[in-house]
Amino acid sequence: MIRELNPIVQALLASVFTWGVTALGAAVVFILPPHSKKLLDISLGFASGVMTAASFWSLLAPAIDFSEKTMGSLAFLPVAFGFALGAAFVHVADRIMPAFVVFVDLIIII
């Protein structure tokens, strides 16, 4: 059915569908309690699981496949190094970000 349509119409339908699903997901905030720690914990857990899966299937697995051609059985090393470097960057950024909160508050006041 959709395969026979013009590619521009297909793109429009896909865009409208993704917009609708995003709007539906965003509309959930209107029916949920405003400050629920349990809901926040569940949401953060779900989001971290989705992002972990996305990073593995879209980034890490293809990187290992790519490096197998040149590194053989040690193909995991460049990927593991890059993953550790990224984790270290996030850790350092998490440590230094509270120092910038003062500047953000000043900018919001201005």
C-alpha positions in Angstrom: 0.0 0.0 0.0 2.5 2.6 1.1 5.2 1.2 -1.2 3.3 2.3 -4.3 3.1 5.9 -3.2 5.4 8.7 -4.3 8.6 8.9 -2.1 7.7 12.4 -1.1 4.3 11.3 0.1 6.0 8.4 2.0 8.4 10.9 3.7 5.5 13.1 4.6 3.5 10.2 6.1 6.6 9.1 8.1 7.1 12.6 9.3 3.5 13.0 10.4 3.6 9.6 12.1 6.8 10.4 14.1 5.4 13.8 15.0 2.1 12.3 16.2 3.9 9.6 18.3 6.2 12.3 19.8 3.2 14.6 20.6 1.4 11.6 22.1 4.4 10.8 24.3 4.8 14.4 25.3 1.1 14.7 26.1 1.5 12.1 28.9 2.9 14.9 31.1 -0.7 16.3 31.3 -2.1 13.2 33.0 0.7 12.2 35.3 1.4 13.5 38.8 3.8 16.5 38.7 6.5 15.3 41.2 6.6 11.5 41.4 10.1 10.2 42.3 9.0 6.6 41.4 7.9 7.8 37.9 11.2 9.7 37.5 13.2 6.6 38.5 11.3 4.4 36.0 11.6 7.0 33.2 15.4 7.4 33.8 15.9 3.6 33.9 13.9 3.1 30.7 15.8 5.9 28.9 19.2 4.6 30.1 18.3 1.1 28.8 17.2 2.5 25.4 20.4 4.6 25.1 22.6 1.7 26.1 21.0 -0.6 23.5 21.1 2.1 20.9 24.8 2.8 21.6 25.6 -0.9 21.3 23.6 -1.9 18.3 24.3 1.4 16.3 27.8 2.2 17.4 29.8 -0.5 19.3 28.8 -3.6 17.3 29.6 -2.0 13.9 32.9 -0.6 15.3 33.9 -4.1 16.4 32.9 -5.5 13.0 34.9 -2.8 11.2 38.0 -3.3 13.4 37.9 -7.1 13.0 39.2 -6.6 9.5 42.5 -5.1 10.7 42.9 -6.2 14.3 41.7 -9.8 14.2 41.1 -11.2 17.6 42.0 -7.9 19.3 39.2 -6.1 17.5 37.5 -5.1 20.8 40.5 -3.0 22.0 39.9 0.2 20.0 36.2 0.0 20.8 36.8 -0.6 24.5 39.3 2.2 24.6 36.8 4.6 22.9 34.0 3.5 25.2 36.2 4.0 28.3 37.3 7.4 27.0 33.7 8.4 26.5 32.7 7.2 30.0 35.7 9.2 31.5 34.5 12.3 29.6 31.0 12.0 31.0 32.4 11.5 34.5 34.6 14.6 34.3 31.8 16.6 32.8 29.6 15.5 35.6 32.2 16.7 38.1 32.8 20.1 36.6 29.2 21.0 35.6 28.1 22.1 39.1 30.7 24.9 38.9 28.8 26.4 36.0 25.4 26.3 37.6 26.1 29.8 39.2 26.6 31.2 35.7 23.4 29.7 34.4 21.4 31.2 37.3 22.9 34.6 36.5 22.1 34.3 32.9 18.5 33.3 33.6 18.1 36.3 36.0 19.4 38.7 33.4 
